[in-house]
Amino acid sequence: MVQLSELVKYTNSLLSVDSFRDYCPNGLQVEGRAEVQRLVCGVTACQALVDAAVAAKADALLVHHGYFWKGEAEPITGIKMRRIKALLEAGISLLAWHLPLDAHPELGNNAQLAEKLGLIIDGCFPGEDAAAVGLRGRLATPQSAEVFADKIEFVLERRPLHIAPNPRPIETLAWCSGGAQGYIEAAADAGVDAYISGEVSEQTFHLAQERGIHYFAAGHHATERYGVQALAAHLSQKFHINTEFVDILNPV
């Protein structure tokens, strides 16, 4: 068992929260019980995940996508009210880490995605800034785009949308989980053969074709499953607490 305050302080330090300018508050978003023994984790704090945490009698819920995003309506009404009410009535704390959990060099979504897909990490992306959330690297041996798409499907259990501008094999890549399709030109500028993210926009097709870079939209949810699991496993080992990952499937 660990004090909630100690768990939050430790994780904020571990993930270097103060190094990021984010779109939401990182760390403790909703305060529940003062002690944590059972931690449920998942990608997004939707009602289904909140209900699963309540059913599991969790003390805290750890997510990548929490609440209170910049630009959203501030009143706690409707969907937001129902989710937060369920947490408060059950005494469950909501812990959320967004960009810091994308970027962590070992536990982060992009580091974990590299491990799952067998990618060798060569540096940060875009650029070499310590706060860059993505990564760049390479495959151990070049592969055809079709073979690599099959690998993504096998690992993530979701067929990626693949934009193929040329038949050349893939060796060098950049990747950034979630909704980072806007970095495709930065990936092309970096000279890599392919770029992986979660989502796709209408213009992504044309940019990939005109810049000659393979693009794989592998799923926002699918590419961000692994950071929360790695972080929860780390916290379990550090503080001797029980953890459970609940995967609320999302095809996007």
N, C-alpha and C positions, 0 to 999 in steps of 0.2 A: 504494500500500500504506500502511496505517496501523497503528500499534500498537493492540492491543486496549484497553489501558488508556486511551489517548487518545480512542478512539472512544466508550467508555463514559462517560468524564468529560464529553466534549463534549455527548453526547446527554442525559445526566442534567441538565445545565445548560440546554440548549435547551428541554427539556420541563418545567423547573421541578419536578423530582421531589419536592423537599423541601416543596412546598406542598400535597401530597396525603396524606390518610390512606387507604391502599389496602388491598385484601384479599390482596395478594401482594407479594413483593419486586419492585421495579422496577430494571431495569438488567441487570447480569450475573448470571445464575442458574446457569449451568454454564460452567466455564472450559475452553477448548480452547487452540488455538495462540496464541502471543503476537502474531502479526501477522495482519491481515485484508486480503485482496485480493479475495476472492470472497464475496459476501454473498447468501444466499437469504432471502427473506421470505415470510411467509404469515400467516394469521389465527391459527391454533391449532397448537401444537406437538404434534400427534397423531403416531402412528407413521408414517402415510403421508407427512406433511411431513418428518419426520426422515429417512425413507428417501430422499426426493427430494433433500434437502440432501446426504446422503452420496453419492448418485449423481452430483450436480453437482460433487462435490469442493469443497464450500463450506468456508470457514474459520469462518464464523459463520452462525447462523440467527436472524433477527429476527422476533419474533411479537408479537401483541397479547395472546394468552392463553398464558401459560407454565405454570410449575409452582409448587408450594409454597403453595397457597391456604390461607387461614385456615380452620380447621375440618376440613381433610382429614387423613387418616391420615398420620402422619409417617414410618413405615418405608418405605424405598425397596425395594419388592417389587412383583411382578406387572407390570402395565402400566407403572408409573412406572420400575421397574428396567429394563425392556427399552428404553424410550425413552432414558433417561439413559445406559445402557450403550452404545447405538448411537452417541450423541453423543461419549462419551468415547473409544471405540475409534477413531473417525474424527478425533478432535482438533478437533471442531466446538464452538464456544462457543454457548451459548443466551442471547440477549438478548431481554428482554421488557419492554414498557412498556404498562401497562393504563390506569388513569384519566388519567395525564398525556397519553397519546396520544389519548384521547377528547376532551380539553379544549383542546388546543393551537389557538390562533386561526387558524392557517394550515394546518398539517399534520395536525391532529386529525381523527378520524373524523367529528365533527359539522360541522366547517368544510368538509371534503371532500364530505360528503353534501349540504350546502347548494349547493356549486358544481355538483355533478352534477345536482341537481334544479332548479337555477335559482332558489334561494331567496335573498331579500335579508335579510341578518342585521341585526337591530336591537338585540340584546343577549344577555346570558347567561340561562340557564334551568337549574334553578329559581332565582329571585332574581337578584341582580346580583353575588353573591360571585365573586371572581376564580377560586376553585376549583370553581365550578359547571361541570359537564361538558357540559351541554346548551346549546342555543341557542334563541332565538325570533326570528321575523321575518315575512316576508310574500312573497306572490307579486307579480310586477310588475303583473299584472291578475288579478282574481278568476276562478276556474275552478269548474266543476261538480266535485263529488266524483268522478264517474265519469271525467272527463277527467284529473283529477290521479292517480287510481289507474292509469290507462293509462300516464301519464308514469312513475310509479314502476316499473311492470312493464317498460317499455322500457329504462329506465336500469339497473335492478338485475337484469334478466333473471329476475324472479320476481314472480308476481302477489301483491300484498299482500292480507292479510285486512282487509277494510274494514268497520267498524261505522258505520252511517249512522243517526244519530238524527233527522235532519231533511233536507229537500231544499235547504237554503240553500247558495249557492256558498261556496267557500273562498277567503279572502284572507290571514288571519293564521294563523300556525302556531307551534308549538313542536316541537322534536325532540331526541331523545337516543338514540343508537345502542345496539344490544345488548339487554340484558334490563332495560329501564327502563320497562316498562309501569306500574310503581307510581307514576310521576310524573303519571299522567293527571289526578288531581284538582288537582295544582299547575298543570297546563296549563289546566284549566277555570277555576281561580282567577285565572289570568293573563288570562282573557277572550279567548283565541284561538279560532278556528273549528275547528282541527284539531290533533291531536297525532300524531307519528310516532315509533315505536320499532321494536325488532326483534321482540320476542316478545309473546305475549298470554296472559293468565290467565283463568280462568273468570269472575272478578268484573269483569274489564275490560269485558265486554259490558254489564253492568248499569250500571256507573259511566258509561260513554259515553252510554248511553241516558238516564239520569236527570240527567246534567249537561249534556246537549245538545251534546256535542262529538264531532266525527268522529274516529275512531281508525283508524290504518293500522299494522298489524303487518307490517313489510316484510322481516323476516328478521334474526335475530341475526347470522349470518355475512354476509349480503348487505349489511347496513348498516355492517359493520366491515371491509370489504375495502380501503378506500381510504386509511386512515391509514398503514398499514405501507408501502403503495406510495409515498405522498408522502414519508414519512420516509426510505425507502431511496433515493429519487431525490435527495433533499437531501444525504444522506450520500455518495452517489456523486459528486455535483458538488463537494462540500466536500473529499473525501479522494481523489478519482480512483480509486475502487474499482469493481469490476464487481458489479452487482446483478441479481437475477432474482426475479420474483414467481411463486410456485407457488400456484394456486388449487385447494385440496382442497374440492370442492363439498360443501355441507352444506345440505339443504333447511330446516333449522330456523331 
